[in-house]
Amino acid sequence: MATKKTTATAKAAEKTVTKKTTTAKAVETKAVETKAVETKAVETKAKKVEAKAEVAVAAAPVAAKAAPNREAIAKRAFELFVARGGQNGNAFEDWVRAERELTAH
């Protein structure tokens, strides 16, 4: 009788070990799946940040072209003045034309 009892106890112990192993594998699988989801979320967020940075870099040269500095406008206005033969009375028109030319390019 002791043999049957020992065999039954051994089988019960084996079942318990198998159940614990299966549970541990399930927990491990869930952890791996969770990590994969987290990694995907981080990658998606990184792509969005990268896209925003590209837009900002692309927009930067446009902003730089829109506002020529005062010195460049004055130089071009003076060139226009000289080209007109140095006649007084059209300084404002020279300035506006210089601004327009420099912002158009």
MODELLER restraints for C-alpha pairs under 7 A, 6 or more apart:
rsr = mdl.restraints
at = mdl.atoms
rsr.add(forms.Gaussian(group=physical.xy_distance, feature=features.Distance(at['CA:65:A'], at['CA:103:A']), mean=6.21, stdev=0.5))
rsr.add(forms.Gaussian(group=physical.xy_distance, feature=features.Distance(at['CA:66:A'], at['CA:103:A']), mean=5.55, stdev=0.5))
rsr.add(forms.Gaussian(group=physical.xy_distance, feature=features.Distance(at['CA:67:A'], at['CA:103:A']), mean=6.79, stdev=0.5))
rsr.add(forms.Gaussian(group=physical.xy_distance, feature=features.Distance(at['CA:68:A'], at['CA:102:A']), mean=6.50, stdev=0.5))
rsr.add(forms.Gaussian(group=physical.xy_distance, feature=features.Distance(at['CA:68:A'], at['CA:103:A']), mean=6.59, stdev=0.5))
rsr.add(forms.Gaussian(group=physical.xy_distance, feature=features.Distance(at['CA:73:A'], at['CA:95:A']), mean=6.77, stdev=0.5))
rsr.add(forms.Gaussian(group=physical.xy_distance, feature=features.Distance(at['CA:73:A'], at['CA:98:A']), mean=5.56, stdev=0.5))
rsr.add(forms.Gaussian(group=physical.xy_distance, feature=features.Distance(at['CA:73:A'], at['CA:99:A']), mean=5.78, stdev=0.5))
rsr.add(forms.Gaussian(group=physical.xy_distance, feature=features.Distance(at['CA:74:A'], at['CA:95:A']), mean=6.94, stdev=0.5))
rsr.add(forms.Gaussian(group=physical.xy_distance, feature=features.Distance(at['CA:76:A'], at['CA:98:A']), mean=5.45, stdev=0.5))
rsr.add(forms.Gaussian(group=physical.xy_distance, feature=features.Distance(at['CA:77:A'], at['CA:94:A']), mean=4.91, stdev=0.5))
rsr.add(forms.Gaussian(group=physical.xy_distance, feature=features.Distance(at['CA:77:A'], at['CA:95:A']), mean=5.02, stdev=0.5))
rsr.add(forms.Gaussian(group=physical.xy_distance, feature=features.Distance(at['CA:77:A'], at['CA:98:A']), mean=5.29, stdev=0.5))
rsr.add(forms.Gaussian(group=physical.xy_distance, feature=features.Distance(at['CA:80:A'], at['CA:94:A']), mean=6.09, stdev=0.5))
rsr.add(forms.Gaussian(group=physical.xy_distance, feature=features.Distance(at['CA:81:A'], at['CA:94:A']), mean=6.66, stdev=0.5))
